[in-house]
Amino acid sequence: METIVFDVGETITRDDRYWGSWADWLGVPRHTLSALVGAVVAQGRDNADALRLARPGIDVAAEYRAREAAGHGEVLDERDLYDDVFPALSRLRELGIRVVIAGNQTSRVGGLLRALGLPADLIATSGEWGVAKPHPEFFERVMDVAHAAPRETVYVGDHPANDLFPAKAAGLRTAHIRRGPWGHLWADDPEVVAVADWRIDSLTQLTTIIDD
């Protein structure tokens, strides 16, 4: 392996505060929105559908802008990172692996991630690229920044439909992480098992696959 590319939400970062802030903004109990997120995950729906269930008729994009204008926009700091992120990424770079972080996030989150000083060669988001997963063009961009052949590049993520399946279709190798609602729910799905080159519970396990 020459390059490992990481998804963001529930791979690098926890989504707890993200969904909690949405619940507070919409005026619904956090447990209620969390349960709705679980429901749409189980149904294979877009996670934004949880917001639409909590407030029927909501314009998610307009509501996002309203939150920003009211000073309740996205926040991200070290508390939102999983504990294995810094040690795993640092070790991979020590081993000569190019580390890229690329996920479906806004341009603002891209800036917040870069401000954390993560041990990565490149951090990019769908908001900055103008294309989001699972669109094939997103993974074309991933291959452009990987600086390695597809078979020497691994995409790591928790979401089968957004991460594993389109990455594999693009010719990349894949690692599915059992983390977050998507990662846990779909970990033993036969299609995930068939598509994932590796199935991991921690990012630190990636250091053992680089010679495969």
Secondary structure as UniProt FT lines:
FT   STRAND          3..6
FT   TURN            10..12
FT   HELIX           16..26
FT   HELIX           30..42
FT   TURN            43..44
FT   TURN            47..48
FT   HELIX           49..54
FT   TURN            56..57
FT   HELIX           60..69
FT   TURN            70..71
FT   HELIX           78..80
FT   TURN            83..84
FT   HELIX           85..94
FT   TURN            95..96
FT   STRAND          98..103
FT   HELIX           107..115
FT   TURN            116..117
FT   STRAND          122..125
FT   HELIX           126..129
FT   TURN            133..134
FT   HELIX           136..146
FT   HELIX           150..152
FT   STRAND          153..157
FT   HELIX           160..164
FT   HELIX           165..169
FT   TURN            170..171
FT   STRAND          173..177
FT   HELIX           180..185
FT   TURN            186..188
FT   HELIX           190..195
FT   STRAND          198..200
FT   HELIX           203..208
FT   TURN            210..211
//
